[in-house]
Amino acid sequence: MAIFKIIVLLLSLFCFCQAQLSPTFYDQSCPNALSTIRSSIRTAISRERRMAASLIRLHFHDCFVNGCDASVMLVATPTMESERDSVANFQSARGFEVIDQAKSAVESVCPGVVSCADIIAVAARDASEYVGGPRYAVKVGRRDSTTTFRAIADSGDLPSFRASLDDLSDLFLRKGLNTRDLVALSGAHTLGQATCVTFKERLYDNSSDIDAGFSSTRKRRCPVNGGDTNLAPLDQVTPNSFDNNYYRNLMQKKGLLASDQVLFGSGASTDSIVSEYSRNPSRFASDYAAAMIKMGDIQTLTGSAGQIRRICTAVN
């Protein structure tokens, strides 16, 4: 009986260990998984540089809605709404087809082994690295959800471009992320573009927290009437490179979104972090990598929870 209990204990410990995320999770089951994903992602970004920002954002929007489980990838069915159709994602979230292509490539090497959730997480790392960001070890071993969480996506778990600093801080805290994580992850806005509708109010409300010259320049592409779908780079200086110009912009009152500029200028604790990152790109890079790893741990499905989808857009 004692031997039986020991065996049961060892098996439970083994299952527990197996269920944890690890950079080496696929070393035995699919040794070429990460290199296959990397190749697919690099090909996609070489075709469209903007895709780097889109893939990073997709990972963020996946993790903040009920965890990093690829629920954002699922398309709507007669019995299931899609997170893609939520206010924050509709006609805004991009990169779904790139994840689908990476999944297809991995399936041809190791069918039924690598989750879509892991592909999204790895893709975000590969995307930032390709355009100059840090390379960090992505923990893998996530499994995919069997449903979506549209209501959660629309209930405030994805930050608004109008969000105040308190709103952002509270949201990130609920996800287990601190103030430094908030400022570091916001630095992903050194890449990508935003539609005029997301920053028009900021240009025309005569606010004191926006540089007059910067505002005047942006108004050319964003007239007071119309142009809502016109795009503008979040970082006007180096829009396709991962660097620390985002923080320099904030210190000059040149944050494009209101939810960016709130990180600097109010005397809050974020001011000193923004200032630090503007002076020290290495510190920004290391903190960004640490925050991305931390974000990738939010409410993950492991072990026997969820499933490994055959295709990312539908449950098995």
N, C-alpha and C positions, 0 to 999 in steps of 0.2 A: 504493500500500500504506500509506504514511504517513497519507494522508487517511482511509483506511478505519479505521485504528487510532484516529485522533482522533474519528471519528464514533462508534465503539464506546465509547470512553472517555466521550464526552459523553452517550451514551444510558445508560450505566451510572450516571453521576452523576445524571442525570435520574431514573432509577428509584429510586436511593438516596434522593433528596430527596423523591420522591413517597411513599416508604414511611414517612416520618417523621410522627409525630403533630404536629398543629398546630391551634390554635384556629380557623384559617381553612380547614381541610381541605375543608369542604363549601360554601365560599363560591360556587364556580362550579357544582358538580354538584347541589347542593340548598340554595340560599340560605335557604330557610325552615325548614330542618331543626331548628335549635336553638329557634326561636320556637315551632314546632309541638310539640316535646317539652315546652317550658316550660309552654305552655298546658294540655297534658294533665296534667302533674304537679300544677300548681296547682289544677286542678279536683279531682283525687283527694284532695289534702290538705285542701282546703276542706270536703270531705265527711267526712273523718276525720283529725283533727290528728295522731294517733299515726302515721299513714302516713309522715310525714317521717322519723322515726327508723328505720322499717322499710326505707325506700329507701336510707338511708345505710348501714345494716347490710348490705343486700343487695350493695351495691358492694364493701364490705369483704370479705364472704364470697366474692364472685366473684374478686377480685384475689388473695386469699391462697391460693387453691387453683389452682395452675398458671397464674396470671396472669389479667389482666382480659380475659376472652375469652367471657363470657356462658355458660360451661359450666354455671353454676349454674341457668340457665333450662331446660335440657333435661330433659324428663320421661323416665322409664324406658321401655325397650322390652324385648322378649324377649331382645335381645342386648346391652343396655347398661343398667347401673345408673345411677341418678340421684343427683347430689350433694344433691338436695332431701331424700333419705332418709338422709343421713348423721346421725350423732348430734347434731352441732351445729346442723343445719338442720331436722330432722324436727319438724313441728308447732311450729316456732319461727320460721324464716325466713318473711318475709311480703313482699307487694308484687309478686309475680309477675304478677298480673292487671293491675296498674297499668303495668308495663313492656309487657305485651302490648297494652294499649290505646294506649300511646304509639307503639309500633311500627306498629300498624294506622293510626294517624293520619298518621305519616310516610310509610308505604307509599302512602297515597292521594295524597300530594303528589309523592313521588319514589320510585317502586317500585324495589326492588333496589339501593338506593344506601347507605343508612345502616344500620350494624351494630347489633345488639342490645347488644353490648359498649359501644358509644358511648352508646347510650340509657341504659344503667344508670349510666354515669359522669356524664352530664349530669343525669340525674334526681337523683342524690345531691347535686349542687351546687344545683339548683333547689329541692330539698326543704329543705336547710339555710337557704338564703336566704329562703324563704317564711316561716320561723318565726323570723327574726331573725339568721341567720348571715351570714357574709361572702359576697359575690359574687366569684368568681374565674374566670379564663378557663380553661375545660376544653379540654385538648388532645384532638382527635379524629382519627380515621383508623384506629381499631382494626378488626380483623376477628374473626369469630366462630369458635369451635372447632367441630370436627366430631365431637367425642366428649366424654364427661364424665370426671371424675377422682374418683370416689367413694372409692377406697382412699386417696388423698392427703387428702381431706377428713376421713377417719377416722383418719389417722395422726399427727395433732398439728399440722397446718398451720392449724387454726382454734383460737384460744385457749380454754381451759376457764375457767369461772367460778371454778374453784379454783386457777388458775395462780399461781405465785409470781412475784416480780419477776424473778428470774433466768430463769424459763421464758419470760416475756413478752419480756424483753430479747433472749434468744437467738433467739426466733422472729422478732421484728422485724428483727434484724440479718441473718438469713438472707434476708429479703425486701428487703434494701438500705435499711432504715429505722433511724435512730439513736434514741437515748434521748429526745431532744426530740420526734421524730416520734411515738414511743410515747405520751408524755404528752399531746401535742396531739390525736392521733387518739382517745385515750381520752375526751377531752372531749366527744365525740359522745354520751356517756352523760349529758349534760345533758338529753337527750331520751329518751323511750321508757319502756317498762315491762319488768319481768322477772317470771317466774313464781316462785312461792314455793319451788319445789324448788331453784332456783339460789342461794338465799341463806338457806335454813332453818338449815343447819349453823352459819352465822355468828351467827344469833340465839340459838342454844341451847348453844353450846360454851363459854360463860363466858369468852370471849376478852377481853383487855384493850384490843383495838384497835377497840372499838365503843362508842359513847355509850350509856349505860344508858337514857336517855329515848327515844332513837331506836329502840333495840332493843325496848323495851316497846311503843311505838306500832306497830311493824311486826309484832309477834307477834299483834296483834288480827286481822290478815288472814292470818296464817300460823301456825296452831296446830301444836303439836308433832306431833300425829297428824292427818293429812289436810290438805286445802287446798292440795295441791301445785301445782295449776294456777291458783290465785288470782294475780292480777296486782298489782304494786305499782310506783309510779313510781320510776325510778332517781334522779330529783331530786325530792324531796318539796315543794320550795319553788316552783319554776317548771317543772313537768314538760313543758310544751308550748312552751317558749321556748328558743331557742338563746342561752345566755349562759354566764357563767363561774361560776355557782353550784356546779357540779360540784366545782370545786377548793376552794371554801369549805367544802363538805360534807366533803371528804376531810380538811381541816385540823381539823375538828370531830369526826372519827371517825364520820362519817355516810355513808360510802360503802356502798352497798347490797350490792354484790358483793365477795367477798374479793379478786378480781382487780382491783378498783378501789382498795380501801383500801391494797393493797400499794404503791401509788405514793407514799404519804406515811406517815411515822412511823417508818421504820426507820433513818433517817440516811443513806440512799442518795442518789445524785446527783439522783434524781427529786424529792426533797423541795424543793429550791430552785426547781425548775421549777414544781411545783404552787403553791408560795408566790407565785412571780412571776405566774402566770396568775390567781391569786385576786385580786391587786392591780391587774392590768393587763389588762382585757378586750380592748383593742386588740391587744396583743401576742399574746394567745391566738388571736384571730381571724385575724391574719396568719400565725401559725405553723400553725394548723389548715389554712388554705387551701393553704399551701406543702406541707404533709404530704399533703394529699389529692391534689394534683397529682403529687407524687412517687409515691404509692401507685398512682395511675392508670397509671404507666409500667411496672409490674411485668409482665414476660414477655408483652408485647403481641404479637399477631399483626398483621403489616402487609404491604403489598405484595400478593403473590399467595398468601400463607399463609392457611390457613383459608378462610372463605367469608363472604358476606353472606347470612344466613338470610332466607328469605321470612317465616317466623314464628319467634318466639324459642324456642318449646318443642320444635322438632324440626329436625334437619339437613335440608338440601335433598335 
